Every structure is written in structure tokens, then in C-alpha cells.
Amino acid sequence: MPKIRTRRSSAKRFRLTGTGRIRRRRANKGHMLTRKTRKRKRRLRQAAIVDRADEGRVLRQLGLR
């Protein structure tokens, strides 16, 4: 059997937490930041958790399932 390869783009975007959930960065922080409020940009700094419905897909891309 060949080795399972990791999708490198996914490996750069996702990290596993200690409890096994997957952390991700929030969208909408790339450009046009002058239009967005300070509060909104501050909230976008915080990492989010991948939804349970998408966890299987992400784990497969990371080569963990």
C-alpha cells in the first residue's frame, strides 16, 4: 500500500487541539479592512473550531483518517 499523502495547503491552514478538535483561521481578514469595524476585526483574530460536519473531510485531507 502506498503512503497517504497530506494535502500541504490543508496542513498549513489547520491545527489539532489537545482534545482532538480542529482549529482554523477565520475568513474575511484579508483585505478591505478599512470598511470593517474594530470590533469585527478583533473578533476575526480569534481562531475558530471546524464544524463537526466538516471534520471528516479535513482529517482526510490531513492524512489522519
PDB file of N, H, CA, C and O in Angstrom:
ATOM      1  N   MET A   1       0.835  -1.190   0.000  1.00  0.00           N
ATOM      2  CA  MET A   1       0.000   0.000   0.000  1.00  0.00           C
ATOM      3  C   MET A   1       0.883   1.258   0.000  1.00  0.00           C
ATOM      4  O   MET A   1       1.866   1.333   0.737  1.00  0.00           O
ATOM      5  N   PRO A   2       0.526   2.225  -0.819  1.00  0.00           N
ATOM      6  CA  PRO A   2       1.296   3.473  -0.793  1.00  0.00           C
ATOM      7  C   PRO A   2       0.974   4.291   0.457  1.00  0.00           C
ATOM      8  O   PRO A   2      -0.072   4.107   1.079  1.00  0.00           O
ATOM      9  N   LYS A   3       1.874   5.184   0.810  1.00  0.00           N
ATOM     10  H   LYS A   3       2.724   5.334   0.305  1.00  0.00           H
ATOM     11  CA  LYS A   3       1.649   6.048   1.963  1.00  0.00           C
ATOM     12  C   LYS A   3       0.551   7.051   1.627  1.00  0.00           C
ATOM     13  O   LYS A   3       0.372   7.427   0.469  1.00  0.00           O
ATOM     14  N   ILE A   4      -0.175   7.476   2.644  1.00  0.00           N
ATOM     15  H   ILE A   4      -0.030   7.171   3.585  1.00  0.00           H
ATOM     16  CA  ILE A   4      -1.198   8.508   2.451  1.00  0.00           C
ATOM     17  C   ILE A   4      -0.507   9.861   2.505  1.00  0.00           C
ATOM     18  O   ILE A   4       0.211  10.165   3.458  1.00  0.00           O
ATOM     19  N   ARG A   5      -0.726  10.665   1.481  1.00  0.00           N
ATOM     20  H   ARG A   5      -1.309  10.418   0.707  1.00  0.00           H
ATOM     21  CA  ARG A   5      -0.074  11.969   1.418  1.00  0.00           C
ATOM     22  C   ARG A   5      -0.970  13.026   2.049  1.00  0.00           C
ATOM     23  O   ARG A   5      -2.194  12.972   1.936  1.00  0.00           O
ATOM     24  N   THR A   6      -0.346  13.975   2.708  1.00  0.00           N
ATOM     25  H   THR A   6       0.649  14.018   2.801  1.00  0.00           H
ATOM     26  CA  THR A   6      -1.056  15.093   3.309  1.00  0.00           C
ATOM     27  C   THR A   6      -1.215  16.186   2.261  1.00  0.00           C
ATOM     28  O   THR A   6      -0.285  16.477   1.509  1.00  0.00           O
ATOM     29  N   ARG A   7      -2.405  16.790   2.217  1.00  0.00           N
ATOM     30  H   ARG A   7      -3.160  16.554   2.828  1.00  0.00           H
ATOM     31  CA  ARG A   7      -2.571  17.967   1.360  1.00  0.00           C
ATOM     32  C   ARG A   7      -1.877  19.122   2.051  1.00  0.00           C
ATOM     33  O   ARG A   7      -2.300  19.552   3.123  1.00  0.00           O
ATOM     34  N   ARG A   8      -0.823  19.623   1.449  1.00  0.00           N
ATOM     35  H   ARG A   8      -0.479  19.273   0.577  1.00  0.00           H
ATOM     36  CA  ARG A   8       0.021  20.613   2.114  1.00  0.00           C
ATOM     37  C   ARG A   8      -0.729  21.902   2.414  1.00  0.00           C
ATOM     38  O   ARG A   8      -0.476  22.541   3.435  1.00  0.00           O
ATOM     39  N   SER A   9      -1.651  22.292   1.532  1.00  0.00           N
ATOM     40  H   SER A   9      -1.856  21.772   0.702  1.00  0.00           H
ATOM     41  CA  SER A   9      -2.409  23.522   1.784  1.00  0.00           C
ATOM     42  C   SER A   9      -3.253  23.375   3.046  1.00  0.00           C
ATOM     43  O   SER A   9      -3.395  24.326   3.815  1.00  0.00           O
ATOM     44  N   SER A  10      -3.811  22.190   3.259  1.00  0.00           N
ATOM     45  H   SER A  10      -3.695  21.418   2.635  1.00  0.00           H
ATOM     46  CA  SER A  10      -4.612  21.956   4.466  1.00  0.00           C
ATOM     47  C   SER A  10      -3.732  21.913   5.709  1.00  0.00           C
ATOM     48  O   SER A  10      -4.127  22.395   6.770  1.00  0.00           O
ATOM     49  N   ALA A  11      -2.551  21.340   5.580  1.00  0.00           N
ATOM     50  H   ALA A  11      -2.230  20.948   4.718  1.00  0.00           H
ATOM     51  CA  ALA A  11      -1.644  21.248   6.719  1.00  0.00           C
ATOM     52  C   ALA A  11      -1.241  22.636   7.217  1.00  0.00           C
ATOM     53  O   ALA A  11      -0.973  22.814   8.405  1.00  0.00           O
ATOM     54  N   LYS A  12      -1.198  23.615   6.317  1.00  0.00           N
ATOM     55  H   LYS A  12      -1.415  23.470   5.352  1.00  0.00           H
ATOM     56  CA  LYS A  12      -0.833  24.978   6.708  1.00  0.00           C
ATOM     57  C   LYS A  12      -2.007  25.732   7.320  1.00  0.00           C
ATOM     58  O   LYS A  12      -1.806  26.710   8.040  1.00  0.00           O
ATOM     59  N   ARG A  13      -3.226  25.290   7.041  1.00  0.00           N
ATOM     60  H   ARG A  13      -3.389  24.495   6.456  1.00  0.00           H
ATOM     61  CA  ARG A  13      -4.415  26.018   7.487  1.00  0.00           C
ATOM     62  C   ARG A  13      -5.038  25.490   8.762  1.00  0.00           C
ATOM     63  O   ARG A  13      -5.729  26.235   9.458  1.00  0.00           O
ATOM     64  N   PHE A  14      -4.815  24.225   9.090  1.00  0.00           N
ATOM     65  H   PHE A  14      -4.254  23.620   8.525  1.00  0.00           H
ATOM     66  CA  PHE A  14      -5.498  23.605  10.218  1.00  0.00           C
ATOM     67  C   PHE A  14      -4.507  23.053  11.232  1.00  0.00           C
ATOM     68  O   PHE A  14      -3.416  22.609  10.876  1.00  0.00           O
ATOM     69  N   ARG A  15      -4.910  23.087  12.521  1.00  0.00           N
ATOM     70  H   ARG A  15      -5.797  23.447  12.810  1.00  0.00           H
ATOM     71  CA  ARG A  15      -4.115  22.508  13.602  1.00  0.00           C
ATOM     72  C   ARG A  15      -5.060  21.720  14.506  1.00  0.00           C
ATOM     73  O   ARG A  15      -6.219  22.096  14.684  1.00  0.00           O
ATOM     74  N   LEU A  16      -4.562  20.641  15.067  1.00  0.00           N
ATOM     75  H   LEU A  16      -3.621  20.336  14.922  1.00  0.00           H
ATOM     76  CA  LEU A  16      -5.361  19.870  16.011  1.00  0.00           C
ATOM     77  C   LEU A  16      -5.214  20.457  17.411  1.00  0.00           C
ATOM     78  O   LEU A  16      -4.127  20.878  17.805  1.00  0.00           O
ATOM     79  N   THR A  17      -6.314  20.483  18.159  1.00  0.00           N
ATOM     80  H   THR A  17      -7.198  20.141  17.839  1.00  0.00           H
ATOM     81  CA  THR A  17      -6.271  20.927  19.547  1.00  0.00           C
ATOM     82  C   THR A  17      -5.945  19.727  20.434  1.00  0.00           C
ATOM     83  O   THR A  17      -5.860  18.596  19.957  1.00  0.00           O
ATOM     84  N   GLY A  18      -5.767  19.982  21.703  1.00  0.00           N
ATOM     85  H   GLY A  18      -5.836  20.901  22.090  1.00  0.00           H
ATOM     86  CA  GLY A  18      -5.460  18.907  22.635  1.00  0.00           C
ATOM     87  C   GLY A  18      -6.591  17.906  22.779  1.00  0.00           C
ATOM     88  O   GLY A  18      -6.361  16.734  23.077  1.00  0.00           O
ATOM     89  N   THR A  19      -7.828  18.376  22.565  1.00  0.00           N
ATOM     90  H   THR A  19      -8.016  19.328  22.324  1.00  0.00           H
ATOM     91  CA  THR A  19      -8.984  17.487  22.705  1.00  0.00           C
ATOM     92  C   THR A  19      -9.351  16.801  21.400  1.00  0.00           C
ATOM     93  O   THR A  19     -10.312  16.032  21.354  1.00  0.00           O
ATOM     94  N   GLY A  20      -8.592  17.071  20.330  1.00  0.00           N
ATOM     95  H   GLY A  20      -7.811  17.695  20.368  1.00  0.00           H
ATOM     96  CA  GLY A  20      -8.841  16.394  19.066  1.00  0.00           C
ATOM     97  C   GLY A  20      -9.695  17.172  18.092  1.00  0.00           C
ATOM     98  O   GLY A  20      -9.943  16.698  16.983  1.00  0.00           O
ATOM     99  N   ARG A  21     -10.156  18.358  18.472  1.00  0.00           N
ATOM    100  H   ARG A  21      -9.955  18.743  19.373  1.00  0.00           H
ATOM    101  CA  ARG A  21     -10.906  19.186  17.532  1.00  0.00           C
ATOM    102  C   ARG A  21      -9.911  19.863  16.587  1.00  0.00           C
ATOM    103  O   ARG A  21      -8.701  19.789  16.801  1.00  0.00           O
ATOM    104  N   ILE A  22     -10.419  20.522  15.543  1.00  0.00           N
ATOM    105  H   ILE A  22     -11.402  20.583  15.369  1.00  0.00           H
ATOM    106  CA  ILE A  22      -9.549  21.146  14.544  1.00  0.00           C
ATOM    107  C   ILE A  22      -9.737  22.654  14.583  1.00  0.00           C
ATOM    108  O   ILE A  22     -10.856  23.154  14.467  1.00  0.00           O
ATOM    109  N   ARG A  23      -8.631  23.373  14.746  1.00  0.00           N
ATOM    110  H   ARG A  23      -7.722  22.967  14.840  1.00  0.00           H
ATOM    111  CA  ARG A  23      -8.670  24.838  14.750  1.00  0.00           C
ATOM    112  C   ARG A  23      -8.478  25.347  13.337  1.00  0.00           C
ATOM    113  O   ARG A  23      -7.768  24.742  12.534  1.00  0.00           O
ATOM    114  N   ARG A  24      -9.120  26.469  13.043  1.00  0.00           N
ATOM    115  H   ARG A  24      -9.696  26.960  13.696  1.00  0.00           H
ATOM    116  CA  ARG A  24      -8.974  27.117  11.743  1.00  0.00           C
ATOM    117  C   ARG A  24      -8.940  28.619  11.952  1.00  0.00           C
ATOM    118  O   ARG A  24      -9.320  29.132  13.004  1.00  0.00           O
ATOM    119  N   ARG A  25      -8.476  29.308  10.922  1.00  0.00           N
ATOM    120  H   ARG A  25      -8.167  28.891  10.067  1.00  0.00           H
ATOM    121  CA  ARG A  25      -8.473  30.761  10.935  1.00  0.00           C
ATOM    122  C   ARG A  25      -9.812  31.255  10.410  1.00  0.00           C
ATOM    123  O   ARG A  25     -10.461  30.564   9.625  1.00  0.00           O
ATOM    124  N   ARG A  26     -10.228  32.428  10.826  1.00  0.00           N
ATOM    125  H   ARG A  26      -9.701  32.990  11.464  1.00  0.00           H
ATOM    126  CA  ARG A  26     -11.492  32.977  10.333  1.00  0.00           C
ATOM    127  C   ARG A  26     -11.307  33.652   8.981  1.00  0.00           C
ATOM    128  O   ARG A  26     -10.235  34.173   8.672  1.00  0.00           O
ATOM    129  N   ALA A  27     -12.356  33.633   8.193  1.00  0.00           N
ATOM    130  H   ALA A  27     -13.227  33.209   8.445  1.00  0.00           H
ATOM    131  CA  ALA A  27     -12.338  34.262   6.872  1.00  0.00           C
ATOM    132  C   ALA A  27     -12.566  35.772   7.013  1.00  0.00           C
ATOM    133  O   ALA A  27     -12.881  36.259   8.098  1.00  0.00           O
ATOM    134  N   ASN A  28     -12.406  36.496   5.923  1.00  0.00           N
ATOM    135  H   ASN A  28     -12.150  36.100   5.042  1.00  0.00           H
ATOM    136  CA  ASN A  28     -12.704  37.935   5.817  1.00  0.00           C
ATOM    137  C   ASN A  28     -11.711  38.833   6.539  1.00  0.00           C
ATOM    138  O   ASN A  28     -12.088  39.925   6.966  1.00  0.00           O
ATOM    139  N   LYS A  29     -10.471  38.421   6.689  1.00  0.00           N
ATOM    140  H   LYS A  29     -10.165  37.535   6.342  1.00  0.00           H
ATOM    141  CA  LYS A  29      -9.463  39.257   7.335  1.00  0.00           C
ATOM    142  C   LYS A  29      -8.334  39.585   6.354  1.00  0.00           C
ATOM    143  O   LYS A  29      -7.251  40.001   6.767  1.00  0.00           O
ATOM    144  N   GLY A  30      -8.589  39.397   5.058  1.00  0.00           N
ATOM    145  H   GLY A  30      -9.468  39.059   4.723  1.00  0.00           H
ATOM    146  CA  GLY A  30      -7.516  39.556   4.091  1.00  0.00           C
ATOM    147  C   GLY A  30      -7.396  40.927   3.460  1.00  0.00           C
ATOM    148  O   GLY A  30      -6.286  41.401   3.218  1.00  0.00           O
ATOM    149  N   HIS A  31      -8.516  41.570   3.191  1.00  0.00           N
ATOM    150  H   HIS A  31      -9.418  41.185   3.388  1.00  0.00           H
ATOM    151  CA  HIS A  31      -8.461  42.861   2.501  1.00  0.00           C
ATOM    152  C   HIS A  31      -9.718  43.664   2.819  1.00  0.00           C
ATOM    153  O   HIS A  31     -10.644  43.158   3.453  1.00  0.00           O
ATOM    154  N   MET A  32      -9.742  44.905   2.378  1.00  0.00           N
ATOM    155  H   MET A  32      -8.990  45.316   1.862  1.00  0.00           H
ATOM    156  CA  MET A  32     -10.826  45.860   2.635  1.00  0.00           C
ATOM    157  C   MET A  32     -11.080  46.000   4.135  1.00  0.00           C
ATOM    158  O   MET A  32     -12.226  45.981   4.586  1.00  0.00           O
ATOM    159  N   LEU A  33     -10.002  46.139   4.897  1.00  0.00           N
ATOM    160  H   LEU A  33      -9.072  46.154   4.531  1.00  0.00           H
ATOM    161  CA  LEU A  33     -10.131  46.179   6.350  1.00  0.00           C
ATOM    162  C   LEU A  33     -10.557  47.551   6.856  1.00  0.00           C
ATOM    163  O   LEU A  33     -10.975  47.680   8.007  1.00  0.00           O
ATOM    164  N   THR A  34     -10.458  48.578   6.014  1.00  0.00           N
ATOM    165  H   THR A  34     -10.119  48.473   5.079  1.00  0.00           H
ATOM    166  CA  THR A  34     -10.871  49.913   6.466  1.00  0.00           C
ATOM    167  C   THR A  34     -12.379  49.997   6.609  1.00  0.00           C
ATOM    168  O   THR A  34     -12.874  50.818   7.381  1.00  0.00           O
ATOM    169  N   ARG A  35     -13.113  49.183   5.897  1.00  0.00           N
ATOM    170  H   ARG A  35     -12.711  48.516   5.269  1.00  0.00           H
ATOM    171  CA  ARG A  35     -14.575  49.196   5.978  1.00  0.00           C
ATOM    172  C   ARG A  35     -15.099  48.452   7.192  1.00  0.00           C
ATOM    173  O   ARG A  35     -16.233  48.673   7.617  1.00  0.00           O
ATOM    174  N   LYS A  36     -14.288  47.581   7.747  1.00  0.00           N
ATOM    175  H   LYS A  36     -13.367  47.401   7.401  1.00  0.00           H
ATOM    176  CA  LYS A  36     -14.754  46.736   8.845  1.00  0.00           C
ATOM    177  C   LYS A  36     -14.470  47.414  10.178  1.00  0.00           C
ATOM    178  O   LYS A  36     -13.450  48.082  10.345  1.00  0.00           O
ATOM    179  N   THR A  37     -15.376  47.236  11.111  1.00  0.00           N
ATOM    180  H   THR A  37     -16.205  46.694  10.976  1.00  0.00           H
ATOM    181  CA  THR A  37     -15.232  47.894  12.410  1.00  0.00           C
ATOM    182  C   THR A  37     -14.100  47.251  13.203  1.00  0.00           C
ATOM    183  O   THR A  37     -13.687  46.122  12.936  1.00  0.00           O
ATOM    184  N   ARG A  38     -13.611  48.010  14.193  1.00  0.00           N
ATOM    185  H   ARG A  38     -13.947  48.927  14.410  1.00  0.00           H
ATOM    186  CA  ARG A  38     -12.548  47.488  15.057  1.00  0.00           C
ATOM    187  C   ARG A  38     -13.002  46.227  15.759  1.00  0.00           C
ATOM    188  O   ARG A  38     -12.255  45.255  15.874  1.00  0.00           O
ATOM    189  N   LYS A  39     -14.225  46.258  16.221  1.00  0.00           N
ATOM    190  H   LYS A  39     -14.831  47.047  16.128  1.00  0.00           H
ATOM    191  CA  LYS A  39     -14.770  45.108  16.946  1.00  0.00           C
ATOM    192  C   LYS A  39     -14.781  43.868  16.057  1.00  0.00           C
ATOM    193  O   LYS A  39     -14.411  42.778  16.494  1.00  0.00           O
ATOM    194  N   ARG A  40     -15.207  44.041  14.807  1.00  0.00           N
ATOM    195  H   ARG A  40     -15.507  44.926  14.452  1.00  0.00           H
ATOM    196  CA  ARG A  40     -15.292  42.909  13.877  1.00  0.00           C
ATOM    197  C   ARG A  40     -13.909  42.338  13.588  1.00  0.00           C
ATOM    198  O   ARG A  40     -13.722  41.122  13.575  1.00  0.00           O
ATOM    199  N   LYS A  41     -12.932  43.232  13.355  1.00  0.00           N
ATOM    200  H   LYS A  41     -13.084  44.220  13.365  1.00  0.00           H
ATOM    201  CA  LYS A  41     -11.569  42.771  13.070  1.00  0.00           C
ATOM    202  C   LYS A  41     -10.952  42.075  14.282  1.00  0.00           C
ATOM    203  O   LYS A  41     -10.192  41.117  14.140  1.00  0.00           O
ATOM    204  N   ARG A  42     -11.286  42.567  15.471  1.00  0.00           N
ATOM    205  H   ARG A  42     -11.903  43.345  15.586  1.00  0.00           H
ATOM    206  CA  ARG A  42     -10.780  41.946  16.698  1.00  0.00           C
ATOM    207  C   ARG A  42     -11.334  40.529  16.850  1.00  0.00           C
ATOM    208  O   ARG A  42     -10.609  39.615  17.243  1.00  0.00           O
ATOM    209  N   ARG A  43     -12.606  40.351  16.541  1.00  0.00           N
ATOM    210  H   ARG A  43     -13.195  41.093  16.222  1.00  0.00           H
ATOM    211  CA  ARG A  43     -13.232  39.026  16.609  1.00  0.00           C
ATOM    212  C   ARG A  43     -12.638  38.081  15.557  1.00  0.00           C
ATOM    213  O   ARG A  43     -12.520  36.878  15.789  1.00  0.00           O
ATOM    214  N   LEU A  44     -12.270  38.633  14.411  1.00  0.00           N
ATOM    215  H   LEU A  44     -12.366  39.611  14.222  1.00  0.00           H
ATOM    216  CA  LEU A  44     -11.718  37.804  13.341  1.00  0.00           C
ATOM    217  C   LEU A  44     -10.320  37.293  13.663  1.00  0.00           C
ATOM    218  O   LEU A  44      -9.850  36.340  13.041  1.00  0.00           O
ATOM    219  N   ARG A  45      -9.647  37.925  14.637  1.00  0.00           N
ATOM    220  H   ARG A  45     -10.029  38.699  15.141  1.00  0.00           H
ATOM    221  CA  ARG A  45      -8.319  37.457  15.030  1.00  0.00           C
ATOM    222  C   ARG A  45      -8.371  36.110  15.732  1.00  0.00           C
ATOM    223  O   ARG A  45      -7.429  35.322  15.647  1.00  0.00           O
ATOM    224  N   GLN A  46      -9.463  35.851  16.421  1.00  0.00           N
ATOM    225  H   GLN A  46     -10.227  36.492  16.491  1.00  0.00           H
ATOM    226  CA  GLN A  46      -9.554  34.637  17.220  1.00  0.00           C
ATOM    227  C   GLN A  46      -9.760  33.424  16.327  1.00  0.00           C
ATOM    228  O   GLN A  46     -10.488  33.484  15.336  1.00  0.00           O
ATOM    229  N   ALA A  47      -9.123  32.346  16.683  1.00  0.00           N
ATOM    230  H   ALA A  47      -8.532  32.298  17.488  1.00  0.00           H
ATOM    231  CA  ALA A  47      -9.269  31.105  15.921  1.00  0.00           C
ATOM    232  C   ALA A  47     -10.660  30.521  16.152  1.00  0.00           C
ATOM    233  O   ALA A  47     -11.298  30.790  17.170  1.00  0.00           O
ATOM    234  N   ALA A  48     -11.112  29.733  15.208  1.00  0.00           N
ATOM    235  H   ALA A  48     -10.594  29.514  14.381  1.00  0.00           H
ATOM    236  CA  ALA A  48     -12.411  29.074  15.321  1.00  0.00           C
ATOM    237  C   ALA A  48     -12.201  27.567  15.259  1.00  0.00           C
ATOM    238  O   ALA A  48     -11.115  27.091  14.926  1.00  0.00           O
ATOM    239  N   ILE A  49     -13.232  26.841  15.577  1.00  0.00           N
ATOM    240  H   ILE A  49     -14.114  27.228  15.848  1.00  0.00           H
ATOM    241  CA  ILE A  49     -13.200  25.382  15.525  1.00  0.00           C
ATOM    242  C   ILE A  49     -13.967  24.929  14.293  1.00  0.00           C
ATOM    243  O   ILE A  49     -15.042  25.451  13.999  1.00  0.00           O
ATOM    244  N   VAL A  50     -13.417  23.963  13.575  1.00  0.00           N
ATOM    245  H   VAL A  50     -12.543  23.539  13.814  1.00  0.00           H
ATOM    246  CA  VAL A  50     -14.092  23.413  12.395  1.00  0.00           C
ATOM    247  C   VAL A  50     -15.360  22.705  12.851  1.00  0.00           C
ATOM    248  O   VAL A  50     -15.355  22.005  13.864  1.00  0.00           O
ATOM    249  N   ASP A  51     -16.442  22.885  12.107  1.00  0.00           N
ATOM    250  H   ASP A  51     -16.446  23.453  11.284  1.00  0.00           H
ATOM    251  CA  ASP A  51     -17.715  22.263  12.439  1.00  0.00           C
ATOM    252  C   ASP A  51     -17.596  20.739  12.365  1.00  0.00           C
ATOM    253  O   ASP A  51     -16.825  20.204  11.569  1.00  0.00           O
ATOM    254  N   ARG A  52     -18.367  20.055  13.200  1.00  0.00           N
ATOM    255  H   ARG A  52     -18.994  20.489  13.847  1.00  0.00           H
ATOM    256  CA  ARG A  52     -18.314  18.585  13.235  1.00  0.00           C
ATOM    257  C   ARG A  52     -18.643  17.968  11.882  1.00  0.00           C
ATOM    258  O   ARG A  52     -18.099  16.924  11.524  1.00  0.00           O
ATOM    259  N   ALA A  53     -19.539  18.615  11.127  1.00  0.00           N
ATOM    260  H   ALA A  53     -19.981  19.463  11.419  1.00  0.00           H
ATOM    261  CA  ALA A  53     -19.931  18.086   9.822  1.00  0.00           C
ATOM    262  C   ALA A  53     -18.758  18.081   8.842  1.00  0.00           C
ATOM    263  O   ALA A  53     -18.731  17.273   7.914  1.00  0.00           O
ATOM    264  N   ASP A  54     -17.793  18.974   9.042  1.00  0.00           N
ATOM    265  H   ASP A  54     -17.815  19.631   9.796  1.00  0.00           H
ATOM    266  CA  ASP A  54     -16.655  19.080   8.126  1.00  0.00           C
ATOM    267  C   ASP A  54     -15.400  18.392   8.644  1.00  0.00           C
ATOM    268  O   ASP A  54     -14.413  18.280   7.917  1.00  0.00           O
ATOM    269  N   GLU A  55     -15.425  17.930   9.888  1.00  0.00           N
ATOM    270  H   GLU A  55     -16.226  18.021  10.479  1.00  0.00           H
ATOM    271  CA  GLU A  55     -14.215  17.360  10.487  1.00  0.00           C
ATOM    272  C   GLU A  55     -13.675  16.169   9.702  1.00  0.00           C
ATOM    273  O   GLU A  55     -12.463  16.048   9.524  1.00  0.00           O
ATOM    274  N   GLY A  56     -14.547  15.300   9.236  1.00  0.00           N
ATOM    275  H   GLY A  56     -15.532  15.399   9.381  1.00  0.00           H
ATOM    276  CA  GLY A  56     -14.100  14.123   8.498  1.00  0.00           C
ATOM    277  C   GLY A  56     -13.340  14.490   7.241  1.00  0.00           C
ATOM    278  O   GLY A  56     -12.304  13.899   6.937  1.00  0.00           O
ATOM    279  N   ARG A  57     -13.857  15.472   6.508  1.00  0.00           N
ATOM    280  H   ARG A  57     -14.699  15.953   6.755  1.00  0.00           H
ATOM    281  CA  ARG A  57     -13.191  15.920   5.282  1.00  0.00           C
ATOM    282  C   ARG A  57     -11.821  16.499   5.579  1.00  0.00           C
ATOM    283  O   ARG A  57     -10.849  16.206   4.882  1.00  0.00           O
ATOM    284  N   VAL A  58     -11.746  17.323   6.617  1.00  0.00           N
ATOM    285  H   VAL A  58     -12.535  17.561   7.183  1.00  0.00           H
ATOM    286  CA  VAL A  58     -10.471  17.960   6.956  1.00  0.00           C
ATOM    287  C   VAL A  58      -9.460  16.906   7.423  1.00  0.00           C
ATOM    288  O   VAL A  58      -8.296  16.941   7.023  1.00  0.00           O
ATOM    289  N   LEU A  59      -9.905  15.974   8.267  1.00  0.00           N
ATOM    290  H   LEU A  59     -10.850  15.946   8.592  1.00  0.00           H
ATOM    291  CA  LEU A  59      -8.998  14.934   8.741  1.00  0.00           C
ATOM    292  C   LEU A  59      -8.466  14.085   7.578  1.00  0.00           C
ATOM    293  O   LEU A  59      -7.304  13.678   7.582  1.00  0.00           O
ATOM    294  N   ARG A  60      -9.315  13.825   6.593  1.00  0.00           N
ATOM    295  H   ARG A  60     -10.259  14.156   6.589  1.00  0.00           H
ATOM    296  CA  ARG A  60      -8.884  13.056   5.425  1.00  0.00           C
ATOM    297  C   ARG A  60      -7.819  13.832   4.655  1.00  0.00           C
ATOM    298  O   ARG A  60      -6.846  13.246   4.178  1.00  0.00           O
ATOM    299  N   GLN A  61      -7.999  15.149   4.532  1.00  0.00           N
ATOM    300  H   GLN A  61      -8.788  15.625   4.920  1.00  0.00           H
ATOM    301  CA  GLN A  61      -7.011  15.962   3.824  1.00  0.00           C
ATOM    302  C   GLN A  61      -5.690  16.010   4.583  1.00  0.00           C
ATOM    303  O   GLN A  61      -4.622  16.116   3.979  1.00  0.00           O
ATOM    304  N   LEU A  62      -5.769  15.931   5.914  1.00  0.00           N
ATOM    305  H   LEU A  62      -6.637  15.845   6.404  1.00  0.00           H
ATOM    306  CA  LEU A  62      -4.563  15.955   6.728  1.00  0.00           C
ATOM    307  C   LEU A  62      -3.898  14.580   6.810  1.00  0.00           C
ATOM    308  O   LEU A  62      -2.816  14.439   7.381  1.00  0.00           O
ATOM    309  N   GLY A  63      -4.549  13.575   6.240  1.00  0.00           N
ATOM    310  H   GLY A  63      -5.428  13.689   5.776  1.00  0.00           H
ATOM    311  CA  GLY A  63      -3.982  12.233   6.256  1.00  0.00           C
ATOM    312  C   GLY A  63      -4.131  11.534   7.591  1.00  0.00           C
ATOM    313  O   GLY A  63      -3.365  10.625   7.908  1.00  0.00           O
ATOM    314  N   LEU A  64      -5.116  11.953   8.378  1.00  0.00           N
ATOM    315  H   LEU A  64      -5.739  12.692   8.120  1.00  0.00           H
ATOM    316  CA  LEU A  64      -5.322  11.379   9.711  1.00  0.00           C
ATOM    317  C   LEU A  64      -6.482  10.385   9.744  1.00  0.00           C
ATOM    318  O   LEU A  64      -6.743   9.772  10.779  1.00  0.00           O
ATOM    319  N   ARG A  65      -7.165  10.224   8.636  1.00  0.00           N
ATOM    320  H   ARG A  65      -6.953  10.721   7.795  1.00  0.00           H
ATOM    321  CA  ARG A  65      -8.251   9.252   8.590  1.00  0.00           C
ATOM    322  C   ARG A  65      -8.305   8.594   7.239  1.00  0.00           C
ATOM    323  O   ARG A  65      -9.159   7.740   7.003  1.00  0.00           O
TER     324      ARG A  65
END
